[in-house]
Amino acid sequence: MFSLIQIILSVAVIALILLQERSAGMSGLLGGEGGGYYQARRGMEKIIFYATIVLVAAFVIIAVYRLVARV
């Protein structure tokens, strides 16, 4: 049961990360396209950003639970 939930969460996290702006984060630091200026997140970009954080937190919580409970 938890394995299936983790698989679904991991696919969703990957999709949300790929939907985010390419110049944000590490790609901007490693020579990705972008002007190097701060830009506030608005609209759908903000929703995707927070959804990514929530799904990653859920994934980590389930992983720790499985590790401790040995499910």
Secondary structure as GFF3:
##gff-version 3
##sequence-region A 1 71
A	DSSP	alpha_helix	2	19	.	.	.	ID=ss1
A	DSSP	alpha_helix	26	29	.	.	.	ID=ss2
A	DSSP	alpha_helix	44	69	.	.	.	ID=ss3
###
